[in-house]
Amino acid sequence: MEDWETLRSFFPHNWEEMASQTDALKGLRKDTTPEDSLRTLRLPVGCGYSLRETVTRAKRATLV
């Protein structure tokens, strides 16, 4: 969790608003927050997990 807070400290304070304005969140599931989606995305990108492993880990962390 503290790694996530460190990563978020590099984002602009209004990153969610910017993502919405640029349609970066287009197609986002209605029951998922932008933060949860970004946390899920960092698993395959930052950790090198397969998509199958990403889904498993995201479900365990209740991100999806």
C-alpha positions in Angstrom: 0.0 0.0 0.0 2.8 2.5 0.8 4.2 1.9 -2.7 0.9 3.0 -4.2 1.0 6.2 -2.1 4.5 6.9 -3.3 3.5 6.3 -6.9 0.4 8.6 -6.5 2.6 11.4 -5.1 4.1 11.8 -8.7 0.6 12.3 -10.2 -0.8 15.8 -10.7 -3.3 16.6 -7.9 -6.2 16.6 -10.5 -5.2 13.4 -12.4 -8.6 11.9 -12.2 -10.3 15.0 -13.7 -7.6 15.2 -16.4 -8.2 11.5 -17.2 -11.9 12.1 -17.5 -11.5 15.2 -19.7 -9.2 13.4 -22.1 -11.4 10.2 -22.4 -8.6 8.1 -20.8 -11.3 6.5 -18.7 -13.6 5.8 -21.6 -15.0 2.3 -21.3 -14.3 2.1 -17.5 -16.6 -0.3 -15.8 -19.2 1.6 -13.7 -18.4 -0.3 -10.5 -14.6 0.4 -10.7 -13.0 3.7 -9.7 -10.3 5.3 -11.7 -7.8 4.7 -8.9 -8.7 1.0 -8.8 -8.2 0.7 -12.5 -4.9 2.3 -12.4 -3.8 0.1 -9.5 -4.8 -2.9 -11.5 -2.9 -1.6 -14.6 0.3 -1.3 -12.7 0.4 -5.1 -12.0 1.2 -6.2 -15.6 3.1 -3.1 -16.5 5.1 -2.5 -13.3 5.4 -6.0 -12.0 5.4 -8.0 -15.2 2.5 -10.3 -14.2 0.6 -12.1 -16.9 -3.0 -11.0 -17.4 -4.2 -14.1 -15.7 -2.1 -13.4 -12.7 -3.2 -9.7 -12.8 -6.9 -10.8 -12.6 -6.2 -13.2 -9.8 -4.3 -10.6 -7.7 -6.8 -7.8 -8.5 -9.7 -10.0 -7.3 -7.9 -10.9 -4.1 -7.4 -7.2 -3.5 -11.0 -6.4 -4.4 -10.0 -4.1 -7.2 -12.2 -5.8 -9.7 
